[in-house]
């Protein structure tokens, strides 16, 4: 009888231990992984990042590019570019959910295409976490832009200028980006394959351009970080040769057109409720549909400029959360 009782006690103990192990295993399996923030803001200098605005948060962002620091248009006569505002963007980004953001902005623009309104979306596909199942972050960005400035309708040597809009469709342009990023220790890296389409371009220019971009962030000390991004547009050789050889005012310039890759470097400062970027870039304009398609200023010629980005977040669900608490 004692043997039978001992056997029953042993079976009960094994069953209880088995249930405990199964419960622990299930809990670990269902546990939410610790996700990683790769960047501190949804934007670096010129590039979008994979980061999203959280659900219920409204991000207000102001981006400002000044004039050339050096070169023919820079120097002390323009106070190293601070006398001029080449482009300004005021934008909002709202988190409908942790995966989906809405974007609305107004940009000053430059050259022949100005007074630009932007509507966009951003969708998170994957987010890096501290496990092997989530090795990187992946997001999709898409935007449509419209210029509302008065059409120029001027011909130069029989060719139309860039601002010669004949109908509403000519005012539109579109951008699609796939954002791929990963954090290696403290270093954040991103790749940004991009497609930009302009509904109207000057003669012999490319309507659709593919560009390959990249981004970088390195924390230095405390709340200071070094940030950088770069874009290389792939234009057709026909477009490059044709526009380089011309001499007319189709985009408000006297000389033939030569295009350059876009490089931005900057310093990031994190403060309570704010993200501040001090930027240096050869991109004159801020929106992707413009600086990828139309950067004709060069670092080598001193045609780079000061700029800044300041971001402030507002929690639109704060009162609702407090009522629940």
Protein Blocks (a to p, Z undefined) as FASTA:
>chain_A
ZZmmmmmmmmmmmmmmmmmmmmmmmmmmmpccddddfbfbfbfklpccfbdcdehiacdd
dddddddfbljkncjknonollpcfbdcddddddfbfkbccdddddebgajbghiadddd
dddfbdcdfbfklmbccdddddddddfbdcfkiaeehiacfklcfbfklmpccddddddd
ddehjaccdddddddddfbdcehiafbdcdddddddddfbhjbccddddddddddfklmm
mmmmpccfknopabdcddddddddddddddehiacdddddfbfblbfklmmmmccbdfkl
opacddddddddddfklmmmmmmZZ
